[in-house]
Amino acid sequence: MKLNDTIAAIATPRGAGGIAIIRISGAEAESIAAKTVLPAKNKSVYDLESHKLTLCKICDGKSRGNIIDEALVAVMRAPKSYTGETVVEINCHGGYLAADRILRGLLSCGARLAEAGEFTRRAFINGKTSLCEAEAIIDIMNASSDLGLHNAAASLTGGLSDKISDIREVILSMASHISAAADYPDEVDPPPADEILSVFDEIRLKTGALLDGFETGRIMRDGVRTAIVGRPNVGKSSILNALLRFDRAIVTDIPGTTRDTIEELVSVGGIALRLTDTAGIRSSSDEVEKIGIEKSKENIKSADLCLFVVDASEPLTEDDRSIAAAVAKKRTVLLLNKSDKPAAQKDGDICKELNLSPEAVIKTAAPKSAKASGIDTLEATVSEMFVRGRINPSEVYLSNERQRDALLKADGAIARARDELLCGMPYDLLFIDLEDALSALGEITGETVQQEIVDSVFSRFCVGK
């Protein structure tokens, strides 16, 4: 990848729409755009005021009389742009052909087609964004819930970078003091051991708080992996349809209708539930059904939450008890379905017989209105479990594994330095661990990150971003 080339790409989804945006970035952005962009009154792109939209005609770059479209054009001159380079953006009419024709014209005039994530990579290289802020852009584009979007936006505006930078500053100050004392023992006194221990404890409190919030951040970003489980014909698919407010799964009185997992996304209390309607778990000789049952068991293992559905109008079976054992160590809500029919036994007796202590027991009777069917109660319960009292809207949460792994390395390095200090090791050995911690924290923001990690992050972007 040549980072001194001028690049161009369509920055909006292809297809019919109100507007399509073609973005150009690089030292030659204005000169290339000048061959296709025709402002009024015989002006050129060079005459356009920076950071202001101007209505222009757009030609194909070969013949100035061959007009493709009329568009709003903005020139954002370096360094005050997204990439830090001079950027030209052409806002043409959306469609399948116009944007492609304009892009081809720019490429024929000397621009190179941008690679995936190359605009944001240049922003990172030019100091316009940190690596964790670049990852926040990905999270914003992929956000599936209000809280996930909120956390990504907080990280994008520097919430996470600032926290990491604060920790780095404390470590850097201590490392500098220790290094100076080692290099100039006659001029600089080493910091007292109790002062160093206090600083190490302060650092670990901050790293620990970020690490403790990782699972919350992951759920905000990715949603709650929710498995709807139960034996055949207890109403799992009806529960799925009721949560979605539309008929996604086939519902019949025939046991074993669902042979494979069905996955859908629904927002509850600002957080996404990644619902998986699983095949009914029972003993079966049917090979296709057996595959579905194995998938159901795998989904239980990977779930953040299990919605365990039993038919409250029938006595419990061995299949029910087997499923109860499988979900015993998971966060579970027990759904007593078909509660509009006479109950076969008392609610408390059901939990006792299943040897299960769920986080909640809710009566449901899908399909009915959300309120009458118990779905509203279920949604409120899940929101209480994963949102209220757990998520602080003013806080920013660590949300991806790359960042968490780097923070774990930094925390481990500080823990080693603390142990070495307590064992009476020389101060210059502490300096090695402090450097390791600084390097690990730099991986999060991108200050000390390896090239392959940068490549991996930006490969997740689309072309044009």
Summary of the structure (lengths in Angstrom):
residues: 465
radius of gyration: 29.2
end to end distance: 15.6
largest distance: 87.8
contacts: 1546
relative contact order: 0.12
helix: 46%
strand: 18%
